[in-house]
Amino acid sequence: MYEVTKKIPYGRVTSYGAIARFLGSPQSSRLVGYALNNCHTLPGFIPAHRVVNRKGLLTGKHHFGGETVMQQLLKNEGIQVEDDQIVDVEKFFWDPFELLNDGYC
């Protein structure tokens, strides 16, 4: 799951559910969220700020050390956020199954 999260392109987002589906466990989106909540304790950079819920809501924002840190990280990548939700999420959405087309798997 962390390796998939590391592959999310700069300026793009995906959802907990999309990662769970890619891993073959579509009912495990909540488990993906729980795992990403603690990824800051692992070595290396895991861009968990690029993972949102299926509606584009920043549901994990309180795990980034401040109420606006996740939003600021996304804005730094050119993603507009209003009221804790990505504006036009479909435009920025990245499907992990694109990894199959890119030869990563």
PyMOL commands that set and color helices and strands:
alter all, ss='L'
color gray80, all
select helices_A, chain A and resi 2-6+16-22+29-37+39-41+48-50+61-63+69-76+89-92+98-101
alter helices_A, ss='H'
color red, helices_A
select strands_A, chain A and resi 14-15+51-52+81-82+85-86
alter strands_A, ss='S'
color yellow, strands_A
deselect
rebuild
show_as cartoon
